[in-house]
Amino acid sequence: MKISLDSLRESFQSLREHPSGQKILILFAGVVVLWGAGLFYLTPLRNDEMQRVALLRERSAILAQVLRQHALLAGSGEIREEGSLEEEPLEALNRVLQSLSLQNAISQLTASDERISFALEGLYGERLLTLLQQLRLSGLFVESAELRVLGEGEDTTYALVVAVRGGDTP
């Protein structure tokens, strides 16, 4: 079925000339306006829903990763990454921070023969948990930690001051 512009124009002209045709055109225009208004108001709701879905997917992926790591830890006692037995504690810490892209979050770092102390700012909950897990997996043991909550609601971040040491026993 092919509709030409001339036939469409003739149909609208005959509809305008018909007594009830004007009512139909007004009704059609009202439906188009309502449809546009509905689309205008529902678009932000759809965007919010898409953001929620993305956040849920991200959280699900993090949960799956934590569960896999937990299963690995429960199955073999203690897991260490390659090279961590001969690795110096400072090198292990540097590798962990690089793997998590946290080099820019360091606000303080001191190292001695017994321990390494460092402070990180701007951490989110998932990254904080991942950092602590990766420190443990790399053979570094947390001697002390101080955690501060910064902000509220969705803008909540954490500041962490940690003292770690290397070694074979926790």
N, C-alpha and C positions, 0 to 999 in steps of 0.2 A: 504494500500500500504506500503510494508515494503522494505526499502532500506538497502542493506547490504554495508559494507565498500568496499568489493571486486568489486561490481557492480559500485559503485561510482568511484573507482580508474580506472576501465576499461573505463568508460564514459569520464573521464578527459584525459586518454591516447589517446582514439580515437579522442577526440576534439583537442588535441595538434598535432596529426598527420595530421589532415585535414587542407588544405591550409587556409581556412577562419576561422578555429577553433582558431588559435592563436590570430586573431583579436578579436574574441569573448571573449577569456580569458583576453586579455589586457583591453577590454571594461569593463568586469566584475570587474577586479581589480581596474580600475579607478572609477567605481561606488561605490565600497566598500570604497575606500579612500575618495571620496567626501562625502559619508554618514558619515564616521567617523569624518571628519573635520567639517561638519555641526553640528554634535552632540556636538563636542568639543566647538564650538563657541556659540551654542544656550543654553547650560546648564546654564551659568551664567545669561542669560536673563531670563530664567525660574525661577531661584532662586530669582532674583530681583522682578519678578512679584509675587512670593509667599510671599515675605516680604511685598509688597504693599498690597496684599489682607489681610494679617494678621493685618497690621496697620489699614486698613479700618474697619475690623471687630471690633478691639479694640475701635476705635473711635466711631463706631456705637453703641457699648454697652455703652460707656460713655454717649453719647448723649441720648440714651434711658433712662438711669438712671437719668440724669438731668431732662428730660421731665417728668418722673414719679414723681420725687420729687417736681417739679414745680406744677404739677397737684394736688399733695397732699397739698402743701402749699396754693394754690389758693382755694381749696375746704374747708379747715377747719380753715383758718386763720393762726394759728401757731401750728406747731407740735413739741412736745417735746418728747424725749425718756423717757422710764420708769425710774423713780427715779430722774429725773433731777430737779424736784421742790425742793426736800430736799437736793440735792447734793451741796457740796461746789464748788465754781468756780475752785479751783485748782484740785479737783477730776474730775470735768467735763472735764477740759482741758487734764488731764492725760488720761482719757478714750478715748477722741477724738484722741489724738496722738497715743495711742496704737492701736485703731481700724484701723488707716491709716498706721501703722508701720513707724511712723515718730520720734520715740524716739531718734534714732541715728542722725537725722538731726538737733537736737536742739544744738545751739552753745551758747545760753545765756538764762537764766531764772531768773526773779526776781518777787517776789510777795509782795504785800502790802495789807492793808485792803480794799483799793478802787479798785485796779487793779492788773492785772498780765501782765508783759511784757516778751516777749520771742522772740528769733530770730531763724529762720530756714534757712538752706542752702541746696542747691542741689535739689530744688523742680522743678518739671515739670509742665507745664500748667494745665494738667488735675488734678493733685494732689493738686495744689494750689486752684483751683475752689472747689474741693471736701472738702478741709480743711475749707474754708470759709463757705461753706454750713453746714458742721457738727458743726462748732462753733456756728452758729446761731441756729441750731436745738437743741443743748444741753443747750441753755439758756445763752450763752455768747455773749456779744455784743462788736463789734470792735469799740474802741474809736479812735484809730489812727493806721495807717499802712504805712510802707515804703517798697516799692518793688524795688529791683535792678535786672537788667537783666545781666546774666553772660553767655558769649559765644555767638556764632552766629550759624545760620542755625539749623541743626538737633541736635546740641550739646547745644542748649539754655537751661539754667536752671535759676532759680530765687532764690534770697535771700530775705527773708521776715522778717521784724521786726514789731511786732504787740503788741498793748496794748489792752487788753480786760478787761471787767468787767462783773460780774454776776448781775442779777437782773431781775425784771419783766417788766421793760420798757426799750426800746432801747435808 
